[in-house]
């Protein structure tokens, strides 16, 4: 399954689409839109997994109808990789890669996402914002066939 690490992937997911300034995101009334940076010190990877060396998520659009974002993940060797996603946010599953589907919903200051892989694995996460909307916390669960579910927490700081 190709899951954006973190939002994130965020919802993966994971950077998230176009780089937008936080002030414009707030002016539009959309608290998730903007650029977010993984806070490695406050995040917790699932057992046996490691956090990437660096990760940035850029949300261009997050509303009740659509989620559009990109994620930039830098590995331990300093190599960045960028993936972009663009999907409806109606709770229905849509393909985001050749072997993964994702479903998203937005309920106020909570963004929920579920990623499903072709081998039966799922990654379910819920992202919420701090009171000042300067921090996003994504709590998730990875579930693989014949394995116990594993929890993780990805914490992001608004850039």
Backbone bond lengths (Angstrom), bond angles and torsions (degrees), N, CA, C in turn:
res aa  C-N    CA-C-N  psi(-1)  N-CA   C-N-CA  omega(-1)  CA-C   N-CA-C  phi
1 X - - - 1.446 - - 1.510 108.42 -
2 X 1.268 116.29 132.74 1.457 121.37 177.76 1.512 108.27 -95.28
3 X 1.304 116.66 97.27 1.452 122.83 -177.44 1.503 108.66 -109.10
4 X 1.342 117.05 129.76 1.449 117.10 173.97 1.521 108.69 -65.37
5 X 1.296 118.22 122.68 1.462 122.65 -177.21 1.515 108.79 -66.59
6 X 1.279 114.54 113.93 1.435 118.05 179.55 1.508 109.36 102.26
7 X 0.972 139.60 -142.24 1.428 134.10 178.13 1.445 120.92 -59.24
8 X 1.830 15.34 147.45 0.412 41.45 69.37 0.351 119.05 -10.83
9 X 1.415 161.84 66.53 0.250 110.62 -151.42 0.462 28.25 -67.36
10 X 1.926 143.71 83.31 0.663 157.39 140.78 0.555 57.97 33.47
11 X 2.295 148.21 46.62 1.125 77.06 106.19 1.299 85.11 45.80
12 X 2.797 79.58 -8.53 0.982 141.25 169.21 0.452 137.24 43.44
13 X 0.398 55.34 53.28 1.597 56.36 -48.37 0.982 62.30 -37.93
14 X 0.857 141.45 -142.96 0.803 142.95 -86.14 0.904 107.29 143.60
15 X 4.977 121.16 -159.88 1.429 110.45 160.55 1.494 108.98 -61.44
16 X 1.233 118.66 158.09 1.436 124.19 -175.76 1.521 109.49 -117.27
17 X 1.230 119.16 116.36 1.457 136.66 -172.85 1.524 116.90 20.28
18 X 1.254 119.36 -119.59 1.460 121.31 -172.86 1.522 110.33 -85.61
19 X 1.298 114.84 146.44 1.462 119.98 178.05 1.519 108.74 -74.60
20 X 1.345 114.99 118.75 1.459 120.15 178.91 1.518 108.51 -124.92
21 X 1.299 116.26 148.23 1.452 120.82 179.95 1.523 110.05 -77.69
22 X 1.324 115.84 144.52 1.464 120.65 -178.72 1.523 111.13 -58.77
23 X 1.307 117.88 -38.36 1.463 119.30 -178.23 1.516 111.70 -62.98
24 X 1.325 118.25 -37.97 1.455 119.36 178.54 1.513 110.44 -70.91
25 X 1.329 117.71 -32.03 1.458 120.60 177.44 1.515 109.41 -63.91
26 X 1.308 117.64 -44.39 1.453 120.67 -179.77 1.518 110.62 -68.77
27 X 1.330 117.31 -36.03 1.458 120.38 179.17 1.530 110.05 -63.68
28 X 1.334 117.25 -33.86 1.454 121.51 178.59 1.524 111.28 -79.06
29 X 1.326 117.99 -6.32 1.448 121.45 -179.18 1.516 113.35 77.52
30 X 1.311 118.68 11.81 1.452 122.16 -178.76 1.523 108.66 -109.69
31 X 1.329 118.47 102.80 1.460 120.86 -172.36 1.523 115.49 -70.44
32 X 1.332 119.81 -18.83 1.464 120.99 -178.93 1.521 113.09 -86.15
33 X 1.333 117.27 -26.08 1.458 120.90 -176.29 1.522 109.74 -63.54
34 X 1.320 115.51 132.53 1.450 121.80 179.51 1.514 111.22 139.79
35 X 1.296 115.70 -167.99 1.467 122.38 -176.00 1.525 109.14 -109.10
36 X 1.336 115.51 133.45 1.458 122.94 -175.99 1.526 109.69 -128.36
37 X 1.328 115.96 140.42 1.465 121.91 -178.63 1.528 109.36 -117.89
38 X 1.329 116.35 132.32 1.467 121.46 -179.99 1.521 110.55 -62.04
39 X 1.308 116.22 128.05 1.458 122.74 174.54 1.524 106.35 -94.94
40 X 1.328 116.41 95.32 1.468 121.77 -175.82 1.523 112.23 -61.47
41 X 1.321 118.06 -35.73 1.466 121.09 -176.73 1.527 111.55 -66.48
42 X 1.322 118.13 -30.98 1.461 120.90 -177.75 1.525 113.21 -99.55
43 X 1.318 117.61 -7.90 1.463 121.36 -179.36 1.527 110.58 -89.24
44 X 1.330 115.03 156.79 1.469 121.07 -179.38 1.521 108.59 -135.32
45 X 1.329 116.31 116.24 1.464 121.67 179.57 1.523 109.67 -76.72
46 X 1.342 117.18 155.88 1.465 119.17 173.80 1.529 109.73 -63.99
47 X 1.319 118.15 154.68 1.469 120.01 177.82 1.527 111.06 -53.33
48 X 1.316 116.30 134.30 1.456 122.11 179.52 1.518 114.35 83.13
49 X 1.304 117.96 -3.37 1.460 122.36 179.16 1.522 107.91 -110.68
50 X 1.302 117.08 157.18 1.460 121.21 176.94 1.519 109.16 -123.04
51 X 1.311 115.38 145.86 1.463 119.85 175.37 1.523 108.74 -69.56
52 X 1.313 117.27 148.02 1.467 118.53 176.12 1.525 109.76 -67.26
53 X 1.324 116.33 160.94 1.464 120.76 178.67 1.525 110.47 -60.19
54 X 1.339 116.53 -35.77 1.459 120.74 178.51 1.524 107.79 -158.51
55 X 1.328 116.31 151.83 1.452 120.18 177.75 1.524 109.34 -155.57
56 X 1.326 114.97 136.04 1.452 122.54 177.47 1.522 108.31 -131.04
57 X 1.324 115.73 135.01 1.455 121.65 177.74 1.524 108.39 -116.11
58 X 1.321 116.52 133.39 1.459 122.95 178.65 1.526 109.12 -121.61
59 X 1.333 116.29 110.92 1.461 121.74 177.97 1.526 109.13 -95.12
60 X 1.316 116.21 120.88 1.462 121.12 177.11 1.517 110.94 -92.00
61 X 1.325 116.09 -32.08 1.463 120.27 -179.15 1.518 109.07 -150.92
62 X 1.313 116.00 130.36 1.457 122.67 172.97 1.511 105.88 -144.64
63 X 1.327 115.65 108.63 1.456 119.96 176.22 1.522 108.06 -148.75
64 X 1.313 116.84 -177.43 1.461 121.18 -175.98 1.522 112.70 -65.53
65 X 1.333 117.09 -11.91 1.460 120.34 -178.18 1.521 114.48 -109.37
66 X 1.341 117.59 -24.48 1.468 118.70 -170.71 1.526 112.52 -155.24
67 X 1.332 115.59 148.48 1.466 122.52 172.78 1.525 107.43 -129.61
68 X 1.335 115.93 126.28 1.468 121.58 -179.19 1.519 107.22 -135.36
69 X 1.341 116.10 121.07 1.451 119.68 -176.62 1.512 111.15 -155.99
70 X 1.324 114.38 166.87 1.463 120.70 172.22 1.524 107.38 -134.71
71 X 1.298 114.81 157.36 1.462 119.89 -179.22 1.520 108.18 -134.68
72 X 1.313 115.56 134.17 1.463 121.42 176.96 1.516 107.46 -114.00
73 X 1.318 115.68 117.91 1.464 122.15 -179.61 1.517 107.91 -113.81
74 X 1.324 115.97 128.70 1.465 121.64 176.81 1.521 107.77 -108.13
75 X 1.335 116.10 125.47 1.462 119.50 -178.47 1.531 111.21 -82.66
76 X 1.324 116.42 179.60 1.468 122.26 -176.25 1.531 112.45 -62.48
77 X 1.338 117.66 -22.60 1.461 121.45 178.96 1.531 111.81 -89.96
78 X 1.336 117.07 4.07 1.456 120.84 178.18 1.514 114.48 84.46
79 X 1.335 117.38 11.04 1.463 121.14 -179.40 1.529 110.05 -89.48
80 X 1.337 117.60 119.83 1.465 119.86 177.89 1.529 111.22 -86.23
81 X 1.315 115.53 149.14 1.460 121.11 170.12 1.525 106.71 -134.99
82 X 1.326 115.46 140.46 1.453 121.19 -177.00 1.515 108.93 -119.92
83 X 1.339 115.69 133.31 1.454 121.36 174.21 1.511 107.75 -129.25
84 X 1.335 115.88 140.12 1.459 121.53 178.60 1.519 109.50 -117.84
85 X 1.332 114.86 147.54 1.450 121.25 -177.30 1.522 108.79 -136.71
86 X 1.314 115.83 148.46 1.451 121.93 -177.90 1.521 106.48 -153.35
87 X 1.342 117.37 107.16 1.459 119.76 -173.34 1.528 111.29 -147.44
88 X 1.329 117.46 152.02 1.460 119.72 173.65 1.532 110.34 -60.84
89 X 1.316 116.29 155.76 1.473 121.70 179.32 1.519 109.63 -117.59
90 X 1.328 115.80 50.48 1.457 121.36 -176.64 1.526 113.10 -106.29
91 X 1.338 117.73 10.28 1.457 121.41 179.70 1.515 114.20 84.56
92 X 1.326 118.07 -3.28 1.462 121.45 178.91 1.523 109.31 -94.70
93 X 1.340 116.44 152.92 1.461 121.46 -178.08 1.527 111.19 -83.94
94 X 1.361 113.76 134.81 1.457 122.35 178.31 1.529 108.12 -133.40
95 X 1.332 118.07 147.70 1.467 119.69 178.49 1.530 111.26 -68.13
96 X 1.340 115.87 137.09 1.466 120.70 173.60 1.519 110.69 -118.59
97 X 1.331 117.07 -10.59 1.467 122.96 173.66 1.525 106.60 -157.67
98 X 1.317 115.94 -177.93 1.462 119.48 -177.24 1.524 112.99 -67.22
99 X 1.338 118.04 -21.14 1.467 119.50 -178.06 1.529 114.54 -128.65
100 X 1.344 117.73 13.87 1.460 120.61 -176.93 1.521 111.25 -138.17
101 X 1.332 115.45 138.27 1.452 121.46 170.86 1.522 108.11 -116.55
102 X 1.326 115.92 158.35 1.463 120.05 179.97 1.520 109.57 -143.41
103 X 1.335 114.61 149.12 1.464 122.05 175.84 1.517 107.65 -130.92
104 X 1.340 116.71 138.30 1.462 122.09 -178.69 1.519 110.67 -132.16
105 X 1.328 114.94 148.56 1.458 121.97 170.22 1.522 107.79 -141.19
106 X 1.324 115.09 148.99 1.456 121.52 177.64 1.522 107.46 -120.95
107 X 1.327 115.66 125.00 1.455 121.98 177.18 1.512 108.12 -128.08
108 X 1.332 117.34 93.06 1.457 121.35 -178.75 1.514 111.26 63.86
109 X 1.310 116.93 -120.31 1.466 122.48 179.37 1.524 112.31 -94.62
110 X 1.333 117.35 24.11 1.464 121.73 178.40 1.519 109.67 -126.61
111 X 1.325 115.92 125.89 1.453 122.96 177.02 1.517 107.45 -112.23
112 X 1.332 116.94 124.95 1.451 121.20 -179.58 1.517 109.42 -115.55
113 X 1.332 115.34 139.73 1.449 120.61 178.55 1.507 111.54 -141.74
114 X 1.322 115.25 147.15 1.461 121.52 174.34 1.512 107.72 -133.24
115 X 1.319 115.59 128.30 1.454 123.08 176.65 1.525 107.61 -108.97
116 X 1.339 117.28 135.23 1.463 121.82 177.48 1.523 108.62 -123.52
117 X 1.338 114.80 130.46 1.453 120.30 177.70 1.512 111.58 -98.30
118 X 1.318 116.64 163.93 1.462 121.75 -176.73 1.523 113.35 -68.39
119 X 1.331 118.23 -18.66 1.466 121.24 -179.95 1.532 112.13 -94.19
120 X 1.356 117.17 10.05 1.454 120.76 177.14 1.514 115.47 93.68
121 X 1.317 118.14 2.59 1.456 120.76 178.91 1.525 110.10 -81.76
122 X 1.339 116.45 150.09 1.455 121.48 177.03 1.522 109.95 -133.54
123 X 1.305 114.83 152.26 1.457 123.03 175.19 1.523 105.41 -133.22
124 X 1.320 115.58 111.01 1.455 121.26 -178.49 1.516 108.20 -111.71
125 X 1.343 116.94 130.78 1.455 118.92 -179.45 1.514 111.37 -141.29
126 X 1.317 113.75 153.79 1.457 122.53 176.56 1.516 107.61 -128.57
127 X 1.327 116.30 122.78 1.463 121.60 -179.54 1.524 108.73 -110.11
128 X 1.324 114.62 132.51 1.463 120.02 177.74 1.523 108.40 -132.12
129 X 1.328 114.39 159.68 1.454 121.17 -177.03 1.524 110.71 -105.90
130 X 1.323 114.81 149.03 1.463 120.05 175.14 1.521 108.90 -69.39
131 X 1.312 115.92 168.06 1.463 120.69 -178.12 1.529 112.26 -55.64
132 X 1.311 118.67 -40.74 1.459 121.91 179.79 1.517 114.01 -86.74
133 X 1.337 116.89 2.32 1.463 123.69 -179.51 1.524 112.82 58.64
134 X 1.331 116.55 30.84 1.461 121.49 178.96 1.535 110.84 -104.13
135 X 1.326 116.78 -10.18 1.465 121.94 -178.38 1.522 108.40 -135.86
136 X 1.340 115.33 138.31 1.461 121.77 176.74 1.523 107.53 -120.51
137 X 1.315 116.29 128.70 1.459 121.64 179.11 1.522 108.45 -116.54
138 X 1.330 115.30 124.61 1.457 121.65 179.79 1.528 108.41 -114.51
139 X 1.319 115.54 113.27 1.464 121.37 177.40 1.511 107.56 -99.63
140 X 1.331 115.57 129.54 1.449 118.49 -175.52 1.511 113.81 -137.40
141 X 1.324 113.63 167.08 1.460 121.87 176.69 1.517 108.56 -136.14
142 X 1.319 115.88 126.14 1.460 122.53 173.66 1.517 107.73 -96.76
143 X 1.320 116.60 130.68 1.465 120.74 177.88 1.520 108.15 -128.85
144 X 1.326 114.61 126.52 1.468 121.19 177.64 1.525 108.22 -121.28
145 X 1.335 117.00 146.36 1.463 118.50 178.52 1.537 110.48 -54.35
146 X 1.302 115.78 137.93 1.476 122.95 176.27 1.523 113.81 65.22
147 X 1.328 118.40 19.22 1.472 122.16 175.76 1.519 109.20 -132.73
148 X 1.310 115.71 152.98 1.462 120.10 175.63 1.529 109.00 -70.83
149 X 1.330 117.89 142.17 1.472 120.31 177.03 1.526 110.87 -60.05
150 X 1.333 116.31 146.24 1.462 122.27 -179.62 1.525 109.16 -122.38
151 X 1.328 115.39 132.32 1.460 121.03 -179.52 1.516 111.39 -94.06
152 X 1.325 115.33 154.58 1.460 121.80 174.90 1.521 108.78 -150.35
153 X 1.318 115.74 164.33 1.472 122.27 176.29 1.516 107.47 -137.80
154 X 1.328 115.67 124.71 1.460 121.87 173.77 1.529 106.93 -110.36
155 X 1.318 116.91 124.04 1.464 122.24 179.35 1.524 107.68 -113.24
156 X 1.321 115.66 132.66 1.464 122.36 -178.48 1.514 110.09 -123.98
157 X 1.315 115.48 143.48 1.457 122.22 174.05 1.521 108.52 -106.65
158 X 1.333 116.74 137.90 1.462 120.74 178.14 1.531 108.63 -67.65
159 X 1.301 116.12 136.47 1.466 121.18 179.80 1.522 109.22 -96.20
